[in-house]
Amino acid sequence: MSLTLGRSLDALIVQRRMGETAQVQSKVFERLSSGLRINSASDDPGGFSVASSLETNRRVYLQAHRNLSDGISALNIVDSSLEELSSITSRLSELAEQSSNGSYTHTQRKMLDLEAPSLNEEFSRIIHTTKFNDISLLDGSVSGGNLNLQAGFGTNGILASNLGGAIGAGNFNSATLVTTGTQPHYTISGDFNGDGNVDLVTADNGSNSVTVLIGSGTGSFTNGGSVTVGTNPRSVATADVNGDGILDLVNSNTNSNNVNVLIGKGDGTFTVTQTYSTGSSPRSLKVGDLNGDGITDIVAAEWYGNAIDVFLGNGDGTFQSRMSFATGAQPREMTLGDFDSDGNLDVVVAENNAHTIRLMLGNGDGTLTAGTQFSSGSNPISITSGDVNGDGNLDVITADFVGNSLSVFIGTGT
């Protein structure tokens, strides 16, 4: 029995049309489900290229929006922290203003001073704990000090927010030499010409002069001239001794055994107006208010006279006759402060050959009473004071020339 294979042209045509219809329906359903007219290159090659580029941009800018939202959150954290830091600095300024009022006792000032270290600690804590996504924002660890927010393609899409400079390493540029007089032995700073820039003054031991160096405000200085003083000036200090609002100078001369008063003119120049005799070889000189009248007084240490000289100021650029108070052997340097919390200015002197420091207690009337003597390292040649342990009491540090050491004396306030 034979098998006959046949074909139906009409059936094939119908089948083809049904396949085409199914493809069209598939594309329609794809467009309906995706919401897109072009879903593949076959739909529209040119349009698909444009659509793909637009889709890439859409996704990039959507991420950029998220980036900026994160950046705004980080900057909001920084803004809140800066408000707290600003509040702390304002409070510190307020405390400084409050404690400078003459109506407060030293004990009351000490209580005010106890708040200041706590504020400093809080300031430091905020700086080191202000973070976003574990990134420290205020301690200088952000690269270059800029928080870069990527808001588009490439470098043109970067938004940078400066968060301040990085914490330095304590480095310095090479020294710039400024000409002074011969053998400059001591240097002080102040604005001596009223331009708002820091100027310098040196006591020139070899040329018997003090030299003024005028600051430019950029770290450079020009020689503003020298003023001849006594023989071998070893120390110089600055204060407004005549009440005209202009800084003046006072210097000590070791070989002519005197101190000079130099009245400032406000333009960086000075004129010697007064000379007062001291004891033997005044190497160190300080200024302060020893009798509480609000007028600057002079204190000089006699290297060979083994004494402290005090000249009480009259407020007009002149000073009263010398008062002398005995110390130990060869008082080399001094520091002033209220070391016994009685509200009066005291003097601590480094006694070089005695290898000691001595507390000279101020009585509030310009006179001094020899107090306790403390052993230091060998031959203390320099001395300073400050609160090194944050307890509100002044401490004393000496540099021991022969002992190759520093001696630190922790003050008790008594």
PyMOL commands that set and color helices and strands:
alter all, ss='L'
color gray80, all
select helices_A, chain A and resi 9-34+45-99+106-129+143-145+155-157
alter helices_A, ss='H'
color red, helices_A
select strands_A, chain A and resi 131-132+135-136+146-150+158-162+184-190+199-204+209-215+221-228+233-239+248-253+258-264+270-277+282-288+297-302+307-311+323-326+331-337+346-351+356-362+368-375+380-386+395-400+405-409
alter strands_A, ss='S'
color yellow, strands_A
deselect
rebuild
show_as cartoon
